[in-house]
C-alpha cells in the first residue's frame, strides 16, 4: 500500500492533542478513518458508506 496522507478533522482540539479523527483517501473510491490515539487501527470504507455514517452520527443522540 502506498504511503497514506492523513488529514485531521477541523474539530480536532487546538492544543495538539491526540483525540481526533483522521481521514485519508487511497483512491477515488476508498477512504480510511482512524483515531489519532490508535493510529494502527483503521476503518476502510467507501464514500457512500462514509456518507451514511456521517448522516447517522448527526441524528444520533
PyMOL Python script that loads the backbone (N, CA, C, O; Angstrom):
from pymol import cmd

cmd.read_pdbstr("""\
ATOM      1  N   UNK A   1       0.854  -1.176   0.000  1.00  0.00           N
ATOM      2  CA  UNK A   1       0.000   0.000   0.000  1.00  0.00           C
ATOM      3  C   UNK A   1       0.896   1.234   0.000  1.00  0.00           C
ATOM      4  O   UNK A   1       1.883   1.276   0.736  1.00  0.00           O
ATOM      5  N   UNK A   2       0.573   2.236  -0.808  1.00  0.00           N
ATOM      6  CA  UNK A   2       1.382   3.458  -0.833  1.00  0.00           C
ATOM      7  C   UNK A   2       1.259   4.216   0.483  1.00  0.00           C
ATOM      8  O   UNK A   2       0.354   3.964   1.278  1.00  0.00           O
ATOM      9  N   UNK A   3       2.180   5.145   0.700  1.00  0.00           N
ATOM     10  CA  UNK A   3       2.094   5.979   1.890  1.00  0.00           C
ATOM     11  C   UNK A   3       0.751   6.700   1.900  1.00  0.00           C
ATOM     12  O   UNK A   3       0.320   7.251   0.887  1.00  0.00           O
ATOM     13  N   UNK A   4       0.106   6.688   3.048  1.00  0.00           N
ATOM     14  CA  UNK A   4      -1.198   7.326   3.183  1.00  0.00           C
ATOM     15  C   UNK A   4      -1.000   8.689   3.827  1.00  0.00           C
ATOM     16  O   UNK A   4      -0.288   8.814   4.823  1.00  0.00           O
ATOM     17  N   UNK A   5      -1.627   9.701   3.261  1.00  0.00           N
ATOM     18  CA  UNK A   5      -1.574  11.051   3.815  1.00  0.00           C
ATOM     19  C   UNK A   5      -2.858  11.269   4.608  1.00  0.00           C
ATOM     20  O   UNK A   5      -3.951  11.317   4.043  1.00  0.00           O
ATOM     21  N   UNK A   6      -2.712  11.400   5.920  1.00  0.00           N
ATOM     22  CA  UNK A   6      -3.857  11.554   6.806  1.00  0.00           C
ATOM     23  C   UNK A   6      -4.162  13.027   7.020  1.00  0.00           C
ATOM     24  O   UNK A   6      -3.255  13.852   7.122  1.00  0.00           O
ATOM     25  N   UNK A   7      -5.451  13.348   7.086  1.00  0.00           N
ATOM     26  CA  UNK A   7      -5.902  14.708   7.377  1.00  0.00           C
ATOM     27  C   UNK A   7      -6.716  14.676   8.658  1.00  0.00           C
ATOM     28  O   UNK A   7      -7.602  13.838   8.828  1.00  0.00           O
ATOM     29  N   UNK A   8      -6.398  15.612   9.569  1.00  0.00           N
ATOM     30  CA  UNK A   8      -7.139  15.691  10.828  1.00  0.00           C
ATOM     31  C   UNK A   8      -8.442  16.454  10.626  1.00  0.00           C
ATOM     32  O   UNK A   8      -8.557  17.317   9.755  1.00  0.00           O
ATOM     33  N   UNK A   9      -9.393  16.116  11.436  1.00  0.00           N
ATOM     34  CA  UNK A   9     -10.670  16.808  11.433  1.00  0.00           C
ATOM     35  C   UNK A   9     -10.493  18.263  11.830  1.00  0.00           C
ATOM     36  O   UNK A   9      -9.632  18.585  12.649  1.00  0.00           O
ATOM     37  N   UNK A  10     -11.295  19.137  11.261  1.00  0.00           N
ATOM     38  CA  UNK A  10     -11.250  20.551  11.642  1.00  0.00           C
ATOM     39  C   UNK A  10     -11.767  20.751  13.064  1.00  0.00           C
ATOM     40  O   UNK A  10     -11.597  21.829  13.632  1.00  0.00           O
ATOM     41  N   UNK A  11     -12.391  19.735  13.643  1.00  0.00           N
ATOM     42  CA  UNK A  11     -12.885  19.814  15.014  1.00  0.00           C
ATOM     43  C   UNK A  11     -11.873  19.296  16.023  1.00  0.00           C
ATOM     44  O   UNK A  11     -12.190  19.191  17.208  1.00  0.00           O
ATOM     45  N   UNK A  12     -10.659  18.971  15.582  1.00  0.00           N
ATOM     46  CA  UNK A  12      -9.631  18.484  16.494  1.00  0.00           C
ATOM     47  C   UNK A  12      -9.291  19.548  17.507  1.00  0.00           C
ATOM     48  O   UNK A  12      -9.423  20.744  17.245  1.00  0.00           O
ATOM     49  N   UNK A  13      -8.850  19.099  18.673  1.00  0.00           N
ATOM     50  CA  UNK A  13      -8.510  20.066  19.719  1.00  0.00           C
ATOM     51  C   UNK A  13      -7.337  20.929  19.273  1.00  0.00           C
ATOM     52  O   UNK A  13      -6.389  20.439  18.660  1.00  0.00           O
ATOM     53  N   UNK A  14      -7.411  22.203  19.585  1.00  0.00           N
ATOM     54  CA  UNK A  14      -6.376  23.160  19.182  1.00  0.00           C
ATOM     55  C   UNK A  14      -5.084  22.946  19.948  1.00  0.00           C
ATOM     56  O   UNK A  14      -4.035  23.437  19.532  1.00  0.00           O
ATOM     57  N   UNK A  15      -5.136  22.231  21.046  1.00  0.00           N
ATOM     58  CA  UNK A  15      -3.956  22.012  21.866  1.00  0.00           C
ATOM     59  C   UNK A  15      -3.011  20.961  21.321  1.00  0.00           C
ATOM     60  O   UNK A  15      -2.023  20.630  21.978  1.00  0.00           O
ATOM     61  N   UNK A  16      -3.282  20.429  20.150  1.00  0.00           N
ATOM     62  CA  UNK A  16      -2.403  19.429  19.559  1.00  0.00           C
ATOM     63  C   UNK A  16      -2.550  18.052  20.170  1.00  0.00           C
ATOM     64  O   UNK A  16      -1.660  17.214  20.029  1.00  0.00           O
ATOM     65  N   UNK A  17      -3.658  17.807  20.848  1.00  0.00           N
ATOM     66  CA  UNK A  17      -3.886  16.508  21.473  1.00  0.00           C
ATOM     67  C   UNK A  17      -4.093  15.406  20.458  1.00  0.00           C
ATOM     68  O   UNK A  17      -4.193  15.657  19.257  1.00  0.00           O
ATOM     69  N   UNK A  18      -4.158  14.188  20.953  1.00  0.00           N
ATOM     70  CA  UNK A  18      -4.327  13.029  20.082  1.00  0.00           C
ATOM     71  C   UNK A  18      -5.773  12.540  20.041  1.00  0.00           C
ATOM     72  O   UNK A  18      -6.023  11.379  19.717  1.00  0.00           O
ATOM     73  N   UNK A  19      -6.706  13.393  20.359  1.00  0.00           N
ATOM     74  CA  UNK A  19      -8.104  12.985  20.413  1.00  0.00           C
ATOM     75  C   UNK A  19      -8.857  13.521  19.208  1.00  0.00           C
ATOM     76  O   UNK A  19      -9.656  14.450  19.329  1.00  0.00           O
ATOM     77  N   UNK A  20      -8.604  12.939  18.056  1.00  0.00           N
ATOM     78  CA  UNK A  20      -9.310  13.385  16.856  1.00  0.00           C
ATOM     79  C   UNK A  20      -9.431  12.240  15.859  1.00  0.00           C
ATOM     80  O   UNK A  20      -8.782  11.201  15.985  1.00  0.00           O
ATOM     81  N   UNK A  21     -10.266  12.461  14.887  1.00  0.00           N
ATOM     82  CA  UNK A  21     -10.464  11.515  13.803  1.00  0.00           C
ATOM     83  C   UNK A  21      -9.657  11.997  12.607  1.00  0.00           C
ATOM     84  O   UNK A  21      -9.629  13.191  12.309  1.00  0.00           O
ATOM     85  N   UNK A  22      -9.005  11.072  11.930  1.00  0.00           N
ATOM     86  CA  UNK A  22      -8.235  11.402  10.734  1.00  0.00           C
ATOM     87  C   UNK A  22      -8.817  10.631   9.551  1.00  0.00           C
ATOM     88  O   UNK A  22      -9.324   9.520   9.708  1.00  0.00           O
ATOM     89  N   UNK A  23      -8.737  11.231   8.377  1.00  0.00           N
ATOM     90  CA  UNK A  23      -9.295  10.670   7.154  1.00  0.00           C
ATOM     91  C   UNK A  23      -8.229  10.658   6.075  1.00  0.00           C
ATOM     92  O   UNK A  23      -7.437  11.595   5.970  1.00  0.00           O
ATOM     93  N   UNK A  24      -8.203   9.606   5.274  1.00  0.00           N
ATOM     94  CA  UNK A  24      -7.273   9.517   4.145  1.00  0.00           C
ATOM     95  C   UNK A  24      -7.973   8.819   2.987  1.00  0.00           C
ATOM     96  O   UNK A  24      -8.866   7.996   3.186  1.00  0.00           O
ATOM     97  N   UNK A  25      -7.551   9.162   1.780  1.00  0.00           N
ATOM     98  CA  UNK A  25      -8.066   8.510   0.576  1.00  0.00           C
ATOM     99  C   UNK A  25      -6.904   7.863  -0.157  1.00  0.00           C
ATOM    100  O   UNK A  25      -5.867   8.494  -0.364  1.00  0.00           O
ATOM    101  N   UNK A  26      -7.074   6.595  -0.554  1.00  0.00           N
ATOM    102  CA  UNK A  26      -6.019   5.918  -1.298  1.00  0.00           C
ATOM    103  C   UNK A  26      -6.358   5.817  -2.780  1.00  0.00           C
ATOM    104  O   UNK A  26      -5.489   5.531  -3.604  1.00  0.00           O
ATOM    105  N   UNK A  27      -7.608   6.052  -3.110  1.00  0.00           N
ATOM    106  CA  UNK A  27      -8.045   6.154  -4.499  1.00  0.00           C
ATOM    107  C   UNK A  27      -9.394   6.869  -4.477  1.00  0.00           C
ATOM    108  O   UNK A  27      -9.920   7.124  -3.394  1.00  0.00           O
ATOM    109  N   UNK A  28      -9.961   7.193  -5.606  1.00  0.00           N
ATOM    110  CA  UNK A  28     -11.208   7.970  -5.611  1.00  0.00           C
ATOM    111  C   UNK A  28     -12.391   7.316  -4.890  1.00  0.00           C
ATOM    112  O   UNK A  28     -13.342   8.006  -4.522  1.00  0.00           O
ATOM    113  N   UNK A  29     -12.347   6.005  -4.685  1.00  0.00           N
ATOM    114  CA  UNK A  29     -13.486   5.319  -4.071  1.00  0.00           C
ATOM    115  C   UNK A  29     -13.214   4.780  -2.675  1.00  0.00           C
ATOM    116  O   UNK A  29     -14.152   4.366  -1.994  1.00  0.00           O
ATOM    117  N   UNK A  30     -11.955   4.770  -2.225  1.00  0.00           N
ATOM    118  CA  UNK A  30     -11.621   4.130  -0.958  1.00  0.00           C
ATOM    119  C   UNK A  30     -11.118   5.147   0.054  1.00  0.00           C
ATOM    120  O   UNK A  30     -10.176   5.896  -0.205  1.00  0.00           O
ATOM    121  N   UNK A  31     -11.774   5.158   1.221  1.00  0.00           N
ATOM    122  CA  UNK A  31     -11.404   6.066   2.305  1.00  0.00           C
ATOM    123  C   UNK A  31     -11.003   5.264   3.527  1.00  0.00           C
ATOM    124  O   UNK A  31     -11.401   4.112   3.696  1.00  0.00           O
ATOM    125  N   UNK A  32     -10.212   5.894   4.368  1.00  0.00           N
ATOM    126  CA  UNK A  32      -9.753   5.262   5.599  1.00  0.00           C
ATOM    127  C   UNK A  32      -9.967   6.230   6.748  1.00  0.00           C
ATOM    128  O   UNK A  32      -9.700   7.424   6.616  1.00  0.00           O
ATOM    129  N   UNK A  33     -10.444   5.723   7.870  1.00  0.00           N
ATOM    130  CA  UNK A  33     -10.620   6.505   9.081  1.00  0.00           C
ATOM    131  C   UNK A  33      -9.779   5.896  10.181  1.00  0.00           C
ATOM    132  O   UNK A  33      -9.596   4.681  10.240  1.00  0.00           O
ATOM    133  N   UNK A  34      -9.269   6.752  11.052  1.00  0.00           N
ATOM    134  CA  UNK A  34      -8.578   6.255  12.239  1.00  0.00           C
ATOM    135  C   UNK A  34      -8.683   7.305  13.335  1.00  0.00           C
ATOM    136  O   UNK A  34      -8.963   8.475  13.075  1.00  0.00           O
ATOM    137  N   UNK A  35      -8.453   6.864  14.553  1.00  0.00           N
ATOM    138  CA  UNK A  35      -8.403   7.759  15.688  1.00  0.00           C
ATOM    139  C   UNK A  35      -6.934   8.053  15.960  1.00  0.00           C
ATOM    140  O   UNK A  35      -6.106   7.143  15.928  1.00  0.00           O
ATOM    141  N   UNK A  36      -6.603   9.301  16.225  1.00  0.00           N
ATOM    142  CA  UNK A  36      -5.202   9.685  16.387  1.00  0.00           C
ATOM    143  C   UNK A  36      -4.490   8.924  17.498  1.00  0.00           C
ATOM    144  O   UNK A  36      -3.298   8.638  17.387  1.00  0.00           O
ATOM    145  N   UNK A  37      -5.208   8.596  18.566  1.00  0.00           N
ATOM    146  CA  UNK A  37      -4.533   7.915  19.674  1.00  0.00           C
ATOM    147  C   UNK A  37      -4.337   6.424  19.436  1.00  0.00           C
ATOM    148  O   UNK A  37      -3.634   5.773  20.209  1.00  0.00           O
ATOM    149  N   UNK A  38      -4.940   5.863  18.383  1.00  0.00           N
ATOM    150  CA  UNK A  38      -4.700   4.467  17.987  1.00  0.00           C
ATOM    151  C   UNK A  38      -4.497   4.410  16.475  1.00  0.00           C
ATOM    152  O   UNK A  38      -5.348   3.875  15.765  1.00  0.00           O
ATOM    153  N   UNK A  39      -3.393   4.946  15.972  1.00  0.00           N
ATOM    154  CA  UNK A  39      -3.201   5.061  14.524  1.00  0.00           C
ATOM    155  C   UNK A  39      -3.019   3.749  13.776  1.00  0.00           C
ATOM    156  O   UNK A  39      -3.106   3.729  12.548  1.00  0.00           O
ATOM    157  N   UNK A  40      -2.771   2.662  14.479  1.00  0.00           N
ATOM    158  CA  UNK A  40      -2.587   1.388  13.783  1.00  0.00           C
ATOM    159  C   UNK A  40      -3.917   0.699  13.471  1.00  0.00           C
ATOM    160  O   UNK A  40      -3.950  -0.266  12.707  1.00  0.00           O
ATOM    161  N   UNK A  41      -5.009   1.188  14.057  1.00  0.00           N
ATOM    162  CA  UNK A  41      -6.331   0.623  13.812  1.00  0.00           C
ATOM    163  C   UNK A  41      -7.059   1.545  12.839  1.00  0.00           C
ATOM    164  O   UNK A  41      -7.301   2.713  13.141  1.00  0.00           O
ATOM    165  N   UNK A  42      -7.406   1.012  11.669  1.00  0.00           N
ATOM    166  CA  UNK A  42      -8.084   1.834  10.663  1.00  0.00           C
ATOM    167  C   UNK A  42      -9.371   1.164  10.206  1.00  0.00           C
ATOM    168  O   UNK A  42      -9.530  -0.054  10.289  1.00  0.00           O
ATOM    169  N   UNK A  43     -10.270   1.985   9.728  1.00  0.00           N
ATOM    170  CA  UNK A  43     -11.524   1.531   9.154  1.00  0.00           C
ATOM    171  C   UNK A  43     -11.495   1.921   7.684  1.00  0.00           C
ATOM    172  O   UNK A  43     -11.315   3.094   7.358  1.00  0.00           O
ATOM    173  N   UNK A  44     -11.670   0.957   6.800  1.00  0.00           N
ATOM    174  CA  UNK A  44     -11.665   1.216   5.360  1.00  0.00           C
ATOM    175  C   UNK A  44     -13.094   1.124   4.860  1.00  0.00           C
ATOM    176  O   UNK A  44     -13.794   0.147   5.125  1.00  0.00           O
ATOM    177  N   UNK A  45     -13.524   2.153   4.131  1.00  0.00           N
ATOM    178  CA  UNK A  45     -14.893   2.199   3.675  1.00  0.00           C
ATOM    179  C   UNK A  45     -15.023   2.996   2.381  1.00  0.00           C
ATOM    180  O   UNK A  45     -14.110   3.713   1.972  1.00  0.00           O
ATOM    181  N   UNK A  46     -16.171   2.849   1.760  1.00  0.00           N
ATOM    182  CA  UNK A  46     -16.448   3.588   0.530  1.00  0.00           C
ATOM    183  C   UNK A  46     -16.973   4.975   0.881  1.00  0.00           C
ATOM    184  O   UNK A  46     -17.357   5.234   2.022  1.00  0.00           O
ATOM    185  N   UNK A  47     -16.983   5.862  -0.108  1.00  0.00           N
ATOM    186  CA  UNK A  47     -17.539   7.204   0.111  1.00  0.00           C
ATOM    187  C   UNK A  47     -19.021   7.116   0.488  1.00  0.00           C
ATOM    188  O   UNK A  47     -19.501   7.880   1.326  1.00  0.00           O
ATOM    189  N   UNK A  48     -19.722   6.199  -0.123  1.00  0.00           N
ATOM    190  CA  UNK A  48     -21.145   6.027   0.177  1.00  0.00           C
ATOM    191  C   UNK A  48     -21.358   5.610   1.629  1.00  0.00           C
ATOM    192  O   UNK A  48     -22.257   6.117   2.300  1.00  0.00           O
ATOM    193  N   UNK A  49     -20.536   4.691   2.109  1.00  0.00           N
ATOM    194  CA  UNK A  49     -20.649   4.238   3.487  1.00  0.00           C
ATOM    195  C   UNK A  49     -20.279   5.356   4.458  1.00  0.00           C
ATOM    196  O   UNK A  49     -20.931   5.515   5.490  1.00  0.00           O
ATOM    197  N   UNK A  50     -19.248   6.126   4.142  1.00  0.00           N
ATOM    198  CA  UNK A  50     -18.874   7.254   4.996  1.00  0.00           C
ATOM    199  C   UNK A  50     -20.016   8.264   5.054  1.00  0.00           C
ATOM    200  O   UNK A  50     -20.330   8.785   6.124  1.00  0.00           O
ATOM    201  N   UNK A  51     -20.629   8.537   3.927  1.00  0.00           N
ATOM    202  CA  UNK A  51     -21.753   9.471   3.889  1.00  0.00           C
ATOM    203  C   UNK A  51     -22.871   8.990   4.822  1.00  0.00           C
ATOM    204  O   UNK A  51     -23.443   9.782   5.571  1.00  0.00           O
ATOM    205  N   UNK A  52     -23.175   7.696   4.771  1.00  0.00           N
ATOM    206  CA  UNK A  52     -24.213   7.134   5.636  1.00  0.00           C
ATOM    207  C   UNK A  52     -23.813   7.218   7.103  1.00  0.00           C
ATOM    208  O   UNK A  52     -24.648   7.518   7.956  1.00  0.00           O
ATOM    209  N   UNK A  53     -22.554   6.958   7.402  1.00  0.00           N
ATOM    210  CA  UNK A  53     -22.060   7.047   8.779  1.00  0.00           C
ATOM    211  C   UNK A  53     -22.181   8.475   9.312  1.00  0.00           C
ATOM    212  O   UNK A  53     -22.629   8.682  10.439  1.00  0.00           O
ATOM    213  N   UNK A  54     -21.786   9.448   8.511  1.00  0.00           N
ATOM    214  CA  UNK A  54     -21.889  10.845   8.928  1.00  0.00           C
ATOM    215  C   UNK A  54     -23.342  11.272   9.097  1.00  0.00           C
ATOM    216  O   UNK A  54     -23.681  11.984  10.042  1.00  0.00           O
ATOM    217  N   UNK A  55     -24.192  10.836   8.179  1.00  0.00           N
ATOM    218  CA  UNK A  55     -25.613  11.160   8.289  1.00  0.00           C
ATOM    219  C   UNK A  55     -26.188  10.584   9.582  1.00  0.00           C
ATOM    220  O   UNK A  55     -26.935  11.258  10.292  1.00  0.00           O
ATOM    221  N   UNK A  56     -25.840   9.349   9.879  1.00  0.00           N
ATOM    222  CA  UNK A  56     -26.317   8.721  11.117  1.00  0.00           C
ATOM    223  C   UNK A  56     -25.781   9.436  12.347  1.00  0.00           C
ATOM    224  O   UNK A  56     -26.524   9.669  13.300  1.00  0.00           O
ATOM    225  N   UNK A  57     -24.493   9.789  12.336  1.00  0.00           N
ATOM    226  CA  UNK A  57     -23.893  10.425  13.520  1.00  0.00           C
ATOM    227  C   UNK A  57     -24.522  11.785  13.818  1.00  0.00           C
ATOM    228  O   UNK A  57     -24.555  12.213  14.971  1.00  0.00           O
ATOM    229  N   UNK A  58     -25.012  12.451  12.804  1.00  0.00           N
ATOM    230  CA  UNK A  58     -25.663  13.756  13.005  1.00  0.00           C
ATOM    231  C   UNK A  58     -27.036  13.611  13.635  1.00  0.00           C
ATOM    232  O   UNK A  58     -27.525  14.543  14.272  1.00  0.00           O
ATOM    233  N   UNK A  59     -27.663  12.457  13.466  1.00  0.00           N
ATOM    234  CA  UNK A  59     -29.013  12.265  14.003  1.00  0.00           C
ATOM    235  C   UNK A  59     -29.031  11.476  15.310  1.00  0.00           C
ATOM    236  O   UNK A  59     -30.048  11.457  16.003  1.00  0.00           O
ATOM    237  N   UNK A  60     -27.928  10.830  15.654  1.00  0.00           N
ATOM    238  CA  UNK A  60     -27.873  10.016  16.865  1.00  0.00           C
ATOM    239  C   UNK A  60     -27.802  10.907  18.101  1.00  0.00           C
ATOM    240  O   UNK A  60     -27.163  11.959  18.081  1.00  0.00           O
ATOM    241  N   UNK A  61     -28.448  10.488  19.154  1.00  0.00           N
ATOM    242  CA  UNK A  61     -28.425  11.240  20.417  1.00  0.00           C
ATOM    243  C   UNK A  61     -27.195  10.936  21.210  1.00  0.00           C
ATOM    244  O   UNK A  61     -27.013  11.481  22.299  1.00  0.00           O
TER     245      UNK A  61
END
""", "prot")
cmd.dss("prot")
cmd.show_as("cartoon", "prot")
cmd.util.cbc("prot")
cmd.orient("prot")
